[in-house]
Amino acid sequence: MHKVISVESLSDYRIALQFEDGLQKIVNIKPFIGKGISTALEDETFFRQVAIESGGGIYWPNGYDFCPNFLYEEVQADESLPVVS
């Protein structure tokens, strides 16, 4: 299982991630928000409250979360922004 060790919120609903194996990528979360519990993330102040959960995924205070394996394997890096170095 992959684990996120660093997360930073960026503009336009993007987040910079670093995984324990050294992979770094920027992902766009916008396609995943807008319905149900995820609507809270449309507020940029709330979106910036992203944190790392004990299992290595990311989450927000309302309980909305992403599995680290999904972020690592399934979500494409955002090509419009440089990958964190």
C-alpha positions as CSV (number, residue, x, y, z in Angstrom):
1,M,0.0,0.0,0.0
2,H,1.2,3.5,-0.9
3,K,1.3,6.3,1.7
4,V,1.1,10.0,1.3
5,I,3.8,11.7,3.4
6,S,3.3,15.3,2.3
7,V,0.3,17.2,1.0
8,E,-0.1,20.8,0.1
9,S,-3.2,22.5,-1.3
10,L,-2.7,24.6,-4.4
11,S,-4.9,26.9,-6.4
12,D,-7.7,25.7,-8.6
13,Y,-8.5,22.6,-6.5
14,R,-5.2,21.0,-7.0
15,I,-3.0,19.3,-4.4
16,A,0.7,18.5,-4.4
17,L,1.4,15.0,-3.0
18,Q,4.6,13.2,-2.0
19,F,4.5,9.5,-1.4
20,E,6.8,7.5,0.8
21,D,8.6,6.0,-2.2
22,G,9.5,9.5,-3.4
23,L,6.9,9.9,-6.1
24,Q,5.7,13.5,-6.3
25,K,2.7,14.6,-8.3
26,I,0.2,17.3,-8.5
27,V,-3.4,16.2,-9.0
28,N,-6.6,18.0,-9.8
29,I,-9.4,17.2,-7.3
30,K,-12.0,19.3,-9.0
31,P,-13.5,16.4,-11.0
32,F,-14.3,14.6,-7.7
33,I,-16.1,17.4,-5.9
34,G,-19.6,18.9,-6.3
35,K,-22.0,16.3,-5.0
36,G,-23.0,15.1,-1.5
37,I,-20.3,15.4,1.2
38,S,-17.7,16.7,-1.4
39,T,-19.6,20.0,-1.9
40,A,-17.9,21.5,1.1
41,L,-14.6,21.3,-0.8
42,E,-15.9,23.9,-3.2
43,D,-15.1,26.5,-0.5
44,E,-11.4,27.2,-1.0
45,T,-10.8,27.9,2.7
46,F,-12.2,24.5,3.5
47,F,-10.3,22.9,0.6
48,R,-7.0,24.1,2.1
49,Q,-7.7,22.1,5.3
50,V,-6.6,18.9,3.6
51,A,-4.5,16.6,5.8
52,I,-2.9,13.2,5.9
53,E,-4.8,10.4,7.7
54,S,-3.1,7.7,9.7
55,G,-3.5,5.2,6.9
56,G,-1.6,7.4,4.5
57,G,-4.5,8.8,2.5
58,I,-5.8,12.4,2.6
59,Y,-8.9,13.8,4.1
60,W,-10.8,16.9,5.0
61,P,-12.5,17.7,8.4
62,N,-16.0,16.6,7.1
63,G,-14.7,13.1,6.5
64,Y,-14.3,13.3,2.7
65,D,-11.2,11.3,1.9
66,F,-9.0,9.6,-0.8
67,C,-7.3,6.3,-0.6
68,P,-3.5,6.6,-1.2
69,N,-3.5,3.8,-3.7
70,F,-6.2,5.5,-5.8
71,L,-4.2,8.8,-5.8
72,Y,-1.0,7.0,-6.6
73,E,-2.2,4.6,-9.3
74,E,-5.5,5.9,-10.8
75,V,-5.4,9.7,-10.6
76,Q,-3.3,11.2,-13.4
77,A,-0.8,13.9,-12.6
78,D,-1.9,17.4,-13.7
79,E,0.2,18.2,-16.7
80,S,-0.6,21.9,-16.6
81,L,1.5,22.4,-13.5
82,P,5.1,21.4,-12.8
83,V,5.6,18.4,-10.6
84,V,7.0,19.3,-7.2
85,S,10.7,18.9,-7.1
